[in-house]
Amino acid sequence: MRASTVPRWTCIVVLLCAGVLPLAGQQRLEQRLDAPTIAALRPLFELARRDSVPVAALEDKALEGAAKRIPPERIVAAVQQLARDLRDARGLLRGARPRGPISDGEILAAADAPRRGVPAAEIAALGAHAPPAMSLLVPLTVLGDLVQRGIPAAEARRVIEELLGAGISPEQLAEIPPRVDVALRVGAQPREAFFNALPIPVRPPIPQRPPPGPPPAQSIRVGSPTP
């Protein structure tokens, strides 16, 4: 997969002990954050673990803030916001896919997509219509990539669903945004670049004409004789 299609948070396998952070995670936090900040973050990590939210992403967010010398209260606030986003993303995916596991990578991609302009309804629709056994990590990431490049979210999602239904592999799907970039650099419009970048032909939707309205009323000049 090309770097441009990898989500901002890498899919991480999280190993947790009962009620505590992994030893490696504890050591990293203790090396970069003070004790009061760690104490404020610990309940957030434990709640995330109970809610099956990727704790490693929260931990990395805290470490990122420390590396940038962000004040502790802002670090805690940023981790709280990320925890809410991940929890909402997991709920959205679970609603779309009531059965089966949801990976950390899928949660991270679903949380990242709204920041890239993808409405929640399109995330849920893709989750509901994609093949049940297929991971949503690549489809959600590609959806966000395409929306950032000017493709309407509903249209991009519909095409992704059609491609997945036709048996396109995640690797082939991940190649679409870089191909769109090539076409955009030589002056193509986003939709033209998008449909030309697809691995198999997909017919663009035909724009619907508005229904005909009533005929315009005839105006009567002031002072003209009444018909």
C-alpha positions in Angstrom: 0.0 0.0 0.0 1.3 3.4 -0.9 2.0 5.9 1.9 -0.7 8.3 0.7 -3.4 5.7 1.5 -2.1 4.7 5.0 -4.3 6.3 7.7 -2.8 8.8 10.1 -2.8 6.2 12.9 -1.2 2.9 12.2 -3.2 -0.2 12.9 -1.7 -1.5 16.2 -2.4 -4.7 18.1 -3.0 -3.6 21.7 -2.1 -6.0 24.5 -3.6 -5.0 27.8 -3.2 -6.3 31.3 -6.2 -6.2 33.7 -6.8 -2.6 34.5 -3.3 -1.3 33.7 -1.4 -0.1 30.7 1.1 -2.4 29.1 4.6 -2.1 30.7 6.1 -0.6 27.5 3.3 2.0 27.3 3.7 2.8 31.0 7.5 3.3 30.6 7.1 5.6 27.5 4.5 7.7 29.3 6.6 7.9 32.5 9.6 9.0 30.5 7.8 11.9 28.8 4.9 13.0 31.1 4.7 14.1 34.7 2.9 12.1 37.4 -0.2 14.4 37.6 -0.7 14.2 33.8 -0.4 10.4 33.8 -2.8 10.2 36.7 -5.3 12.3 34.7 -4.9 10.1 31.6 -5.1 6.7 33.3 -8.9 6.7 33.7 -9.3 7.6 30.0 -7.1 4.7 29.0 -9.0 2.3 31.3 -12.4 3.4 30.0 -11.1 3.0 26.4 -10.0 -0.5 27.2 -13.5 -1.4 28.6 -15.1 0.1 25.5 -12.8 -1.8 23.1 -11.3 1.5 21.9 -7.6 1.5 20.7 -5.7 2.5 23.7 -2.4 2.7 21.8 -3.8 5.6 19.7 -4.6 7.5 22.9 -1.2 6.8 24.3 0.4 8.0 21.1 -1.7 11.2 21.2 -0.4 12.0 24.7 3.2 11.3 23.6 2.8 13.5 20.6 1.6 16.4 22.8 4.6 15.9 25.1 7.0 15.9 22.1 5.5 19.2 21.0 5.7 20.6 24.5 1.9 21.1 24.7 0.7 22.1 28.2 -0.5 19.1 30.2 -4.1 20.3 30.4 -4.3 20.5 26.6 -2.8 17.1 26.3 -5.5 15.6 28.5 -8.2 17.5 26.6 -6.8 16.3 23.2 -6.8 12.7 24.5 -10.4 13.0 25.8 -11.5 14.3 22.4 -9.8 11.5 20.5 -11.3 9.0 22.9 -14.7 10.3 22.1 -14.0 10.2 18.4 -12.8 6.6 18.5 -15.8 5.6 20.7 -18.2 7.2 18.2 -16.4 5.6 15.3 -16.7 2.2 16.9 -20.4 2.7 17.6 -20.9 3.7 14.0 -19.2 0.6 12.7 -21.0 -1.7 15.1 -24.3 -0.2 14.0 -23.4 -0.9 10.4 -22.0 -4.4 11.1 -23.8 -5.8 14.1 -21.9 -9.1 13.9 -18.2 -9.9 13.6 -15.1 -8.3 15.0 -14.1 -4.7 14.5 -10.3 -4.1 14.3 -8.4 -1.2 15.7 -7.4 -0.2 12.2 -11.0 0.0 11.1 -11.9 2.2 14.2 -9.0 4.5 13.5 -10.0 4.9 9.8 -13.6 5.5 10.7 -12.6 8.2 13.2 -10.2 9.8 10.7 -12.7 9.9 7.8 -14.9 12.8 9.2 -11.8 15.0 9.6 -11.3 14.5 5.9 -14.8 15.5 5.0 -16.7 12.2 4.9 -20.2 12.4 6.5 -21.0 9.8 9.2 -23.9 8.5 7.0 -21.5 7.6 4.2 -19.2 5.7 6.7 -22.1 3.8 8.0 -23.4 3.0 4.4 -20.0 1.7 3.3 -19.8 -0.5 6.4 -23.3 -1.9 5.8 -22.8 -2.5 2.0 -19.2 -3.8 1.8 -18.7 -7.5 1.8 -19.1 -8.7 5.4 -15.8 -10.6 5.6 -13.8 -7.6 4.2 -11.8 -5.3 6.4 -13.0 -1.7 6.1 -9.5 -0.2 6.8 -8.6 0.3 3.1 -12.1 1.2 1.8 -12.6 3.9 4.5 -9.1 5.3 4.0 -9.6 5.5 0.2 -13.0 7.1 0.7 -11.3 9.8 2.8 -8.6 10.2 0.2 -11.1 10.7 -2.6 -13.2 13.2 -0.7 -10.1 15.2 0.0 -9.4 15.3 -3.7 -12.8 16.8 -4.5 -15.0 13.7 -5.2 -18.5 13.9 -3.6 -18.6 11.5 -0.7 -21.8 9.7 -1.8 -20.5 9.2 -5.3 -17.1 7.9 -4.1 -18.7 5.5 -1.6 -21.0 4.2 -4.3 -18.1 3.5 -6.7 -16.1 1.8 -3.9 -19.0 -0.4 -3.1 -19.4 -1.4 -6.8 -15.6 -2.1 -7.1 -15.7 -4.3 -3.9 -18.7 -6.1 -5.2 -16.8 -6.8 -8.5 -14.0 -8.4 -6.5 -11.4 -5.6 -6.6 -8.7 -6.3 -4.0 -7.7 -3.8 -1.3 -4.4 -3.3 -3.1 -6.1 -2.3 -6.3 -8.4 0.0 -4.4 -5.5 1.7 -2.7 -3.9 2.5 -6.1 -6.9 4.7 -7.1 -6.0 8.0 -5.2 -2.4 8.1 -6.5 -3.7 7.6 -10.0 -6.2 10.5 -9.4 -3.2 12.6 -8.3 -1.4 12.0 -11.6 -4.4 13.1 -13.6 -5.0 16.2 -11.4 -1.4 17.3 -11.9 -1.9 17.4 -15.7 -5.1 19.4 -15.4 -8.0 16.9 -15.2 -11.1 17.7 -13.2 -11.6 15.6 -10.1 -14.5 13.5 -11.3 -12.8 12.9 -14.7 -9.6 11.9 -13.0 -11.5 9.7 -10.6 -13.4 7.6 -13.1 -10.4 7.3 -15.4 -8.3 6.0 -12.5 -10.6 3.1 -11.7 -9.3 -0.4 -12.3 -12.5 -1.5 -14.1 -15.0 0.7 -15.9 -17.8 2.2 -13.8 -20.4 4.3 -15.4 -20.8 7.8 -13.8 -24.3 8.5 -12.6 -26.5 10.4 -15.0 -27.5 13.8 -13.6 -31.2 13.9 -12.9 -33.1 16.7 -14.5 -35.4 18.6 -12.2 -39.1 17.8 -12.8 -40.9 20.3 -15.1 -42.7 23.0 -13.2 -45.9 24.7 -14.1 -45.7 27.1 -17.1 -44.9 30.6 -16.1 -47.9 32.9 -15.6 -48.4 35.5 -18.3 -47.8 39.0 -17.0 -50.4 41.7 -17.7 -49.3 45.2 -18.5 -50.6 48.0 -16.4 -53.1 49.9 -18.5 -53.5 47.2 -21.1 -57.1 46.0 -21.9 -58.3 43.1 -19.9 -58.6 40.0 -22.1 
